[in-house]
């Protein structure tokens, strides 16, 4: 289950706009990641936004390790090492090293990117401006993540899983109402859970406005 453990750090930040928590950020979030298969402790709303928008529900990301670290560059580099907040395995391309900032980019961003590339990594910096466009999706994705977490130990009939996959491959696209109609013989909450899991597993992409579980929510088969 996803929840905020406490509020702290009276420091102004644009991050407060992501989760509508007033003028400050600094909340520590505890959540279960279906994609990573473990409990995460996220140290701020900024990390929460990054996790939801760029990692957990991104069809471009296969897995990730939300643990800060450094990569040594050896004596041949003037940088010495590269710090990062998240090590990310994309579906395609080299492993990515994500570094989160409040604003702007490092003065030596290009040098870090080049050094990482020489080691077969991709170095990427994110700042608060990256979350603004999709900030309205954060609470909706929080609810989806909480639903996945609460249902991770539930027994789901094999028949429901197989019928769901068969339907999405035949239909290719549609809305949630049509999907639920196709598997109507099963418990509705279990059907929604399978739908959510298929999204998390990158089997489908989903487009939603205010409510992920709206009957008008559109989905389409991810054929990459």
Backbone as a ProteinNet text record, in pm:
[ID]
protein_1_A
[PRIMARY]
XXXXXXXXXXXXXXXXXXXXXXXXXXXXXXXXXXXXXXXXXXXXXXXXXXXXXXXXXXXXXXXXXXXXXXXXXXXXXXXXXXXXXXXXXXXXXXXXXXXXXXXXXXXXXXXXXXXXXXXXXXXXXXXXXXXXXXXXXXXXXXXXXXXXXXXXXXXXXXXXXXXXXXXXXXXXXXXXXXXXXXXXXXXXXXXXXXXXXXXXXXXXXXXXXXXXXXXXXXXXXXXX
[TERTIARY]
84.2	0	87.2	48.4	129.8	79.1	171.1	130	246	213.7	315.9	346.5	474.6	512.8	514.1	572.8	568.9	597.8	567.4	599.8	716.4	810.7	930.4	988.3	1107.9	1186.8	1110.4	1100.1	1030.2	1110.3	1120.8	1199.2	1111.7	1099.4	1010.1	1060	964.9	1000.1	878.9	903.9	795.4	734.3	807.2	758.2	625.8	600.2	474.6	354.8	372.9	262.7	227.4	320.3	294.6	190.9	198.9	109.5	18.6	14.3	-78	-62.2	59.8	85.6	119.5	72.5	100.1	227.4	306	423.8	555	550.5	675.6	677.4	797.1	810.8	903.2	915.7	1004.8	943.6	825.8	760.6	838.1	840.3	898.8	785.8	792.6	688.2	737.5	651.5	678.2	578	626.3	536.9	594.6	507.8	552.4	554.1	664.5	677.2	653.3	548.6	520.8	630.2	678.6	781	913.7	954.8	1082.1	1067	943.4	918.2	969.6	965.2	1015.5	951.6	969.1	920.4	1022.8	975.2	1061.6	1037.9	1143.5	1133.2	1180.2	1087.1	1116.9	1124.4	1235.3	1266.4	1199.4	1123.1	1056.9	948.6	861.7	760.6	826.5	943.9	1017.7	1049.6	1097.6	1126.7	999	891.2	762.9	716.9	726.4	686.4	771	900.6	990.1	955.1	931.2	898.7	771.5	667.4	538.9	539	596.2	585.9	692.7	811.2	923	969.4	921.2	972.3	861.6	782.9	687.7	588	533.9	430.5	475.6	605.6	656.4	674.4	614.6	631.9	773.7	855.2	992.6	1090.8	1043.4	1132.5	1099	1201	1183	1197.7	1297.3	1320.3	1408.2	1425.6	1507.1	1547	1648.6	1694.9	1702	1605.7	1596.5	1689.7	1818	1921.5	2030.2	2061.8	2167.8	2303.1	2390.4	2522.9	2617.1	2734.4	2835.9	2900.8	2939	3013.5	3153.5	3253.1	3390.7	3429.5	3493.7	3531.8	3678.1	3751.4	3891.2	3981.6	4108.4	4208.7	4206.5	4145.9	4147.2	4050.7	3963	3865.5	3895.6	3875	3896.7	3783.3	3671	3556.3	3575.6	3639.9	3661.8	3545.3	3423.3	3305.4	3180.1	3070.5	2941.1	2840.9	2777.6	2672.4	2538.3	2451.1	2316.6	2220.5	2091	1987.8	1918.2	1905.9	1837	1912.9	1931.1	1989.6	1874.7	1861.8	1741.6	1775.8	1696.5	1712.4	1597.6	1622.9	1515.8	1487	1377.1	1344.3	1448.3	1490.6	1592.9	1701.9	1824.7	1933	2010.1	2113.9	2201.3	2134.1	2191	2144	2156.9	2054.8	2051.2	2079.9	2149.1	2176.1	2099.8	1996.8	1912.2	1955.2	1974.2	2009.7	1900.6	1845	1733.7	1781.7	1736.8	1773.9	1647.9	1663.9	1553.1	1525.6	1630.5	1614.5	1740.5	1725.6	1840.7	1915.1	2037.7	2123	2263.5	2341.2	2479.1	2558.8	2653.7	2738.7	2818.2	2852.9	2931.7	2845.8	2719.4	2626.7	2679.1	2724.8	2774.2	2893.8	2981.6	3100	3059.4	2961	2912.2	2847.8	2770	2703.7	2804.9	2909	3013	3089.4	3122.5	3195.9	3112.4	2982.9	2894.2	2883	2874.2	2863.7	2987.1	3104	3227.1	3227	3141.3	3129.1	3002.6	2938.9	2818.2	2695.6	2692.6	2576	2519	2396.1	2335.8	2303.6	2364.2	2343.7	2234.7	2131	2017.7	1986.6	1973.2	1933.4	1788.8	1715.4	1577.7	1566.5	1481	1452.1	1301.4	1257.8	1114.7	1032.3	1094.4	1020.6	972.2	1041.2	1004.1	871.4	827.9	705.5	582	602.6	490.7	382.6	421.5	324.3	230.5	280.6	201.5	165.4	175.3	151.6	9.3	-87.1	-225.7	-244.3	-147.2	-157.5	-106.4	-36.2	33.9	-59.7	-165	-254.1	-331.1	-363.6	-430.9	-340.1	-213.1	-117.7	-88.6	-97	-83.2	-191.9	-314.2	-425.1	-404.7	-355.2	-328.6	-218.3	-113.8	-4.3	-52.8	-139.4	-195	-281.6	-358.5	-443.5	-358.6	-250.9	-159.9	-94.7	-54.8	8.6	-87.2	-209.8	-308.4	-345.8	-338.4	-380.2	-268	-146.2	-32.7	-33.6	-104.5	-108.4	-240.6	-330.4	-458.8	-443	-523.9	-525.3	-609.2	-551.3	-621.2	-633	-754.4	-771.8	-691.2	-630.9	-552.6	-639.2	-765.1	-855.9	-875.9	-885.2	-901.8	-778.5	-662.2	-537.9	-528.6	-558.5	-548.8	-652.7	-776	-880.5	-850.4	-793	-758.6	-652.4	-549.3	-442.4	-492.2	-577.5	-633	-715.9	-794.6	-880.3	-798.2	-697	-621.8	-543.5	-500.7	-428.8	-522.9	-647.7	-744.6	-802.4	-835.4	-899.3	-799.7	-676.2	-570	-588	-711.8	-738.4	-885.2	-916.3	-1054.4	-1060.3	-1177.7	-1187.3	-1206.5	-1199.8	-1208.8	-1345.3	-1449.9	-1584	-1588.7	-1529.6	-1528.7	-1446.6	-1334.2	-1251.8	-1329.3	-1396.2	-1472.2	-1587	-1646.3	-1754.2	-1702.1	-1578.5	-1520	-1487.4	-1466.4	-1430.7	-1532.6	-1659	-1763.2	-1792.5	-1756.4	-1789.1	-1702.8	-1598.4	-1508.4	-1538.3	-1491.3	-1508.5	-1453.3	-1530.3	-1493.7	-1361.5	-1340.2	-1215.8	-1094.3	-1111	-1000	-972.6	-1078.1	-1060.4	-984.7	-1019.1	-948.7	-803.1	-779.8	-643.3	-560	-617	-545.8	-519	-617.4	-599.3	-482.1	-477.8	-370.5	-235.4	-233	-108.4	-58.2	-147.6	-106	-44.7	-98.2	-40.5	97.8	110.7	239.3	344	299.4	390.5	420	366.4	390.2	320.4	222.3	148	53.2	3.1	-83.4	-38.9	-71.3	-58.6	-198.6	-207.8	-337.4	-339.6	-450.3	-470	-589.5	-569.5	-678.2	-677.4	-790.5	-802.2	-788.3	-900	-896.5	-895.9	-948.3	-965.8	-916.2	-813.6	-756.4	-861.5	-953.6	-1052	-1186.3	-1186.8	-1308.2	-1340.7	-1468.8	-1509.4	-1471.2	-1448.6	-1411.2	-1260.3	-1183.8	-1038.1	-998	-913.4	-871.9	-739.3	-728.1	-604.9	-573.9	-449.8	-411.2	-293.7	-284	-181	-43.8	49.6	187.9	258.1	283.4	338.2	486.7	553.7	697.6	775.5
-119.1	0	123.5	225	344.5	451	510.6	616	707.5	827.6	922	894	874.2	839.6	962	1071.6	1194.3	1313.9	1432.4	1555.8	1621.2	1675.2	1732.9	1838.8	1885.4	1974.3	2096.2	2200.9	2323	2402	2349.6	2412.6	2427.4	2549	2573.1	2503.1	2451.2	2383.4	2373.5	2373.9	2353.6	2215.4	2125.4	1990.1	1988.7	2089.1	2093.7	2096.8	2149.1	2155.1	2017.4	1923.9	1791.6	1715.8	1728.3	1651.3	1739.1	1868	1962	1961.1	1963.7	1957.7	2094.2	2201.4	2332.8	2390.7	2454.7	2527.7	2452.3	2331.9	2263.8	2120.4	2070.4	1929.2	1865.7	1734.7	1667	1541	1502.3	1382.9	1257.9	1165	1033.8	938.9	881	789.9	646.5	557.6	414.4	349.1	274.4	214.7	85.4	-0.3	-123.2	-100.7	-133.9	-122.9	-259.1	-267.7	-392.5	-421.2	-318.3	-337.4	-383.5	-322.4	-359.9	-478.5	-507.6	-620.8	-601.5	-477.8	-451.4	-324.4	-304.6	-182.9	-72.4	46.1	161.6	263.2	328.4	444.9	564.5	652.4	767.4	891.5	962.2	1067.8	1201.5	1218.2	1346.4	1328.1	1428.7	1426.9	1427.3	1485.4	1487.2	1344	1262.7	1122.7	1046.2	1078.4	1014.2	1044.4	1171	1209.5	1137.7	1130.9	1063.9	916.1	851.8	709.4	679.5	757	731.7	765.7	881.1	930	875.1	846	807.8	663.1	594.2	459.4	354.7	360.3	252.8	226.7	331.6	313.7	354.9	368.3	401.5	274.2	267.6	149.5	137	241.9	240.5	179.4	158.1	111.5	-31.1	-115	-256	-276.7	-214.8	-228.9	-113.7	-103.4	4.2	-28.7	39.6	25.5	164.9	197	331.2	343.4	326.5	339.6	432.3	539.9	629.8	560.9	604.8	544.4	628.2	574.1	640.2	537.6	581.1	497.5	557	477.7	523.9	527.3	636.8	653.8	619.1	592	556.4	677.5	651.7	758.9	835	778	841.9	960.7	975.6	1083.8	1187.9	1314.2	1422.2	1429.3	1366.9	1369.7	1276.5	1164.1	1067.5	972.2	1025.3	940.8	1018.7	946	1004.5	961	1058.6	1028.4	1012.7	931.7	915.2	875.7	891.6	856.1	724.9	693.7	572.4	508.1	377.1	301.8	232.1	258.6	220.5	130.5	24.5	-63.8	-40.2	27.9	52.7	-72.5	-70	-181.1	-191.9	-78.8	-74.1	24.5	-3	89.6	56.7	135.9	110.2	143.3	93.4	124.7	275	332.9	476.6	509.9	619.7	671.2	801.6	802.9	921.3	1002.3	1132.3	1223.7	1330.2	1350.8	1443	1575	1684.6	1818.2	1901.1	2008.5	2100.4	2181.1	2232.3	2313.5	2305.9	2336.7	2344	2212.5	2224.1	2108.1	2138.5	2035.7	2053.2	2131.8	2212.1	2287.7	2195	2077.4	1981.1	1862.8	1892.5	1787.3	1713.6	1788.3	1726.8	1637.3	1680.9	1601	1471.3	1481.9	1362.5	1264.9	1317.4	1233.6	1160.4	1232.7	1172.6	1065.4	1093.9	996.8	871.2	889	774.8	691.1	759.2	688.9	603.1	651.9	574.9	446.7	443.8	325.2	245.6	276.9	207.6	238.3	356.9	403.2	526.5	561.5	686.6	768.7	885.7	972.6	1074	1081.6	1170.8	1249.3	1381.1	1464.7	1510.3	1507.4	1555.3	1665.5	1763.5	1866.9	1887.3	1975.4	1990	2027.3	2091.2	2127.6	2005.2	1891.4	1769.9	1711.4	1747.5	1687.5	1773.1	1900.7	1994.5	1949.8	1910.2	1877.5	1763.9	1668.4	1550.5	1545.2	1658.5	1655.4	1612.6	1636.8	1598.7	1447.3	1372.6	1226.5	1161	1237.1	1177	1107.5	1175.3	1113.3	996.1	1004.7	893.1	771	792.2	681.1	630.2	718.7	674.6	573.9	602.3	511.5	377.4	383.6	259.3	178.9	247.6	179.9	118.6	189.5	138.4	15.5	18.2	-94.5	-217.3	-196.4	-307.2	-362.6	-272.9	-315.7	-396.9	-347.6	-416.5	-553	-566.9	-691.5	-786.1	-755.2	-835.8	-979.7	-1007.5	-1143.8	-1214.6	-1147.3	-1208.3	-1318.6	-1421.5	-1527	-1480.9	-1487.8	-1452.2	-1578.3	-1618.9	-1740.5	-1735.9	-1848	-1856.5	-1825.4	-1866.9	-1842.4	-1694.6	-1615.5	-1470.1	-1409	-1450.9	-1398.3	-1432.4	-1558.3	-1602.6	-1534	-1521.8	-1456	-1307.9	-1245.3	-1103.4	-1082.5	-1163.1	-1150.6	-1182.6	-1285.3	-1321	-1205.9	-1142.7	-1032.3	-912.9	-872.3	-753.5	-777.4	-901.5	-930	-934.1	-974.8	-977.7	-839	-767.5	-636.6	-527.2	-538.1	-440	-308.5	-259	-134.7	-129.7	-42	-28.7	49.4	52	118.1	15.1	62.3	-28.5	-95.6	-26.4	-84.7	-210.5	-204.3	-318.8	-433.8	-400	-504.6	-577.6	-502.1	-564	-648.4	-605.7	-683.5	-816.6	-816	-937.3	-1042.1	-998.4	-1092.1	-1083.5	-1057.1	-1027	-1141.9	-1266.1	-1380.3	-1383	-1302	-1300.3	-1179.9	-1187.1	-1078.6	-948.2	-840.5	-713.5	-658.8	-666.4	-615.1	-692.3	-824.3	-903.5	-866.2	-835.7	-792.1	-660.4	-568	-439.9	-460.2	-553.9	-582.4	-635.7	-725.6	-780.2	-670	-582.9	-469.9	-382.7	-355.5	-274.6	-344.3	-473.2	-549.8	-551	-560.5	-559.4	-425	-319.5	-186.4	-177.2	-223.6	-220.6	-306	-416.9	-508.5	-468.2	-353.4	-297	-375.4	-461.3	-532.1	-436.7	-337.2	-236.1	-97.1	1.8	142.1	193.1	290	339.8	492.2	548	692.1	725.3	811.8	846.1	996.4	1046.2	1187.2	1202.7	1192	1210.5	1079.2	973.2	847.8	731.1	664.2	549.4	441.2	424.6	316.7	361	474.5	517.2	419	392.2	300.2	353.3	482.5	543.7	549.9	499	497.2	411.5	468.2	396.6	323.9	210.3	130.8	82.3	45.6	-14.5	-109.8	-209	-312.2	-253.4	-280.1	-237.6	-346.2	-316.7	-417.3	-398	-315.1	-294.4	-417.8
0	0	0	-72.2	-84.7	10	86	176.7	207.2	257.1	300.9	446.6	478.1	613.7	702.8	656.4	735.2	647	698.8	628.6	699.9	621.2	681.8	589.9	624.4	540.5	492.5	574.1	533.3	431.8	312.8	206.7	84	34	-78.2	-204.4	-280.5	-404	-494.4	-625.2	-719.8	-702.8	-636.7	-617.7	-544.4	-462.1	-387.8	-482	-601.5	-696.3	-752	-748.7	-804.7	-723.3	-591.2	-505.1	-420.8	-452.4	-387.9	-235.7	-188.6	-46.1	12.2	-51.3	4	-51.7	33.5	-12.5	3.4	59.9	91.4	38.5	21.3	-11.9	90.4	86.6	178.4	235.7	188.5	239.1	202	295	269.4	234.2	115.8	68.5	76.9	126.3	126.2	32.3	-65.5	-163.8	-217.6	-265.1	-330.7	-481.6	-543.6	-688.3	-752.5	-833.4	-904.5	-1006.2	-1071.9	-1175.7	-1116.6	-1004.8	-942.4	-848.1	-805.6	-717.6	-576.4	-525.6	-391.1	-335.4	-204.9	-140.1	-160.6	-196.7	-217	-106.7	-62.2	24.5	-56.9	-89.6	-174.1	-86.5	-95.7	0	-21.7	-130	-154.2	-258.2	-272.4	-377.8	-515.6	-524.5	-651.1	-695.2	-602.9	-634.4	-666.9	-595.6	-622.6	-765.3	-806.3	-940.9	-1045.3	-1021.8	-1116.4	-1127.8	-1014	-1012.3	-1090.7	-1066.9	-1131.6	-1280.2	-1315.3	-1452.3	-1546.3	-1492.6	-1579.9	-1563.8	-1460.2	-1433.8	-1425.3	-1317.5	-1287.1	-1399.2	-1459.4	-1560.9	-1701.2	-1719.4	-1851.9	-1935.1	-2053.9	-2139	-2193.4	-2175.3	-2226.2	-2126.4	-2002.2	-1895.9	-1855.5	-1853.6	-1816.9	-1666.5	-1606.2	-1462.4	-1415.1	-1283.2	-1228.1	-1085.8	-1037.4	-899.1	-839.1	-751.2	-695.2	-575.7	-600.6	-498.1	-551.2	-478.8	-525.6	-525.5	-614.5	-622.3	-706.5	-731.9	-814	-904.5	-1022.5	-1115.6	-1130.8	-1097.4	-1111.3	-1258	-1299	-1439.2	-1464.5	-1357.1	-1374.1	-1390.2	-1397.2	-1403.5	-1534.7	-1637.2	-1768.6	-1777	-1678.3	-1681.4	-1574.8	-1608	-1511	-1408.8	-1440.3	-1348.7	-1229.3	-1252.9	-1145.3	-1127.6	-1114	-1095.2	-1135.7	-1153.6	-1185.1	-1078.5	-1013.3	-915.4	-987.4	-930.6	-986.6	-874.3	-901.2	-803.7	-836.9	-965.7	-1008.1	-1124.5	-1116.5	-1228	-1300.2	-1428	-1502.5	-1620.6	-1636	-1751.1	-1848.2	-1959.2	-2057.1	-2140	-2210.5	-2299.5	-2409.9	-2462	-2565.7	-2526.6	-2566.4	-2539.6	-2413.3	-2385.4	-2270.6	-2137.3	-2030.5	-1896.5	-1872.8	-1810.6	-1787.5	-1641.5	-1620.6	-1486.6	-1472.8	-1388.3	-1372.9	-1250.8	-1272.8	-1164.5	-1154.1	-1033.7	-1013.3	-954.6	-1014.9	-969.9	-944.9	-866.8	-843	-970.7	-1032	-1152.4	-1237.3	-1364.3	-1454.2	-1471	-1522.5	-1546.2	-1495	-1473.4	-1428.2	-1531.8	-1484.3	-1576.5	-1667.8	-1616.2	-1694.4	-1740.8	-1767.8	-1810.8	-1934.5	-2033	-2157	-2129.6	-2038.4	-2005.2	-1934.9	-1845.3	-1776.2	-1874.7	-1967.2	-2067	-2153.7	-2194.1	-2277.7	-2201.8	-2075.3	-1994.2	-1970.7	-1944.7	-1923.4	-2050.7	-2164.3	-2292.2	-2318.8	-2277.7	-2297.1	-2214.6	-2109.5	-2025.4	-2056.5	-2170.8	-2216.7	-2130.7	-2069.4	-1995.2	-2065	-2029.5	-2073.7	-1949.4	-1939	-1822.8	-1855.6	-1768.6	-1793	-1666.1	-1680.4	-1567.5	-1584.3	-1473.5	-1470.6	-1367.1	-1394.1	-1294	-1286	-1197.2	-1169.9	-1293.1	-1390.8	-1511.4	-1588.7	-1571.5	-1643.6	-1595.1	-1473.6	-1419.5	-1446.5	-1478.4	-1485.7	-1585.3	-1704.7	-1809.4	-1768.7	-1691	-1654.6	-1507	-1436.8	-1292.7	-1257.1	-1347.3	-1319.9	-1316	-1369.4	-1372.2	-1244.2	-1161.1	-1048.1	-950.5	-905.9	-808.7	-869.4	-998	-1064.4	-1067.7	-1099.1	-1100.6	-960.1	-861.1	-722.2	-686.7	-729.3	-701.9	-772.7	-895.8	-969	-899.5	-853.5	-783.2	-652.5	-580.6	-455.6	-480.7	-589	-625.4	-657.1	-731	-762.8	-636.7	-547.7	-423.7	-336.7	-321.9	-238.9	-296	-427.8	-490.4	-526.9	-482.5	-530.1	-478.1	-368.2	-314.2	-343.8	-417.5	-449.5	-553.7	-539.6	-640.6	-759.4	-876.6	-999.3	-1084.7	-1121.3	-1202.2	-1331.6	-1363.6	-1487.2	-1609	-1601.6	-1713.8	-1740.2	-1633.7	-1650.2	-1715.6	-1672.4	-1730.3	-1879.3	-1911.7	-2051.3	-2139.6	-2089.3	-2168	-2189.1	-2087	-2098.1	-2205.2	-2202.4	-2301.2	-2441.6	-2450.4	-2581.5	-2637.8	-2551.6	-2596.5	-2645.5	-2568.8	-2609.5	-2738.2	-2761.5	-2885.5	-3005.8	-2983.1	-3092.4	-3120.1	-3013.8	-3029.8	-3066.1	-3016.8	-3043.7	-2968.3	-2957.7	-2885.2	-2845.1	-2752.9	-2709	-2578.7	-2515	-2385.2	-2274.5	-2152	-2037.6	-2031.8	-2072.7	-2073.5	-2160	-2278.4	-2369.4	-2311.5	-2247.2	-2186.4	-2076.7	-1989.2	-1879.8	-1933.7	-2042.7	-2104.3	-2157.8	-2207.3	-2265.1	-2159	-2035	-1927.2	-1813.1	-1848.1	-1749.3	-1652.5	-1688.9	-1602.3	-1476.4	-1472.4	-1356.7	-1266.6	-1144.7	-1049.2	-1106.8	-1094.3	-1156.8	-1102.4	-970.6	-912.9	-962.6	-979.8	-1033.7	-1179.2	-1254	-1393.5	-1399.8	-1309.8	-1304.5	-1263.6	-1173.7	-1130.7	-1247.4	-1324.7	-1441.4	-1542.7	-1563.9	-1655.1	-1610.3	-1479.8	-1422	-1437.6	-1414.6	-1426.2	-1569.8	-1665.8	-1806.1	-1843.1	-1784.5	-1806.2	-1743.4	-1619.4	-1550.3	-1621.7	-1680.1	-1748.4	-1892.9	-1936.3	-2069.2	-2181.2	-2146.2	-2249.8	-2321.8	-2247.6	-2307.6	-2263.7	-2343.8	-2305	-2274	-2184.8	-2140.2	-2147.5	-2194	-2197.3	-2110	-2010.3	-1918.4	-1893	-1847.3	-1812.9	-1661.4	-1588.9	-1444.2	-1367.2	-1426.7	-1354.4	-1437.8	-1388.4	-1459.8	-1482	-1385.6	-1390.2	-1449.6	-1518.3	-1587.3	-1699.5	-1720.6	-1826.8	-1964.4	-1974.3	-2102.5	-2123.9	-2028.8	-2043.7	-2163.7	-2248.2	-2369.2	-2347.8	-2411.2	-2406.2	-2548.4	-2569.9	-2697.6	-2673.9	-2758.1	-2745.3	-2773.2	-2685.4	-2705.2	-2786.9	-2912.6	-3003.8	-3029.9	-2949.8	-2970.6	-2931.3
[MASK]
++++++++++++++++++++++++++++++++++++++++++++++++++++++++++++++++++++++++++++++++++++++++++++++++++++++++++++++++++++++++++++++++++++++++++++++++++++++++++++++++++++++++++++++++++++++++++++++++++++++++++++++++++++++++++++++++

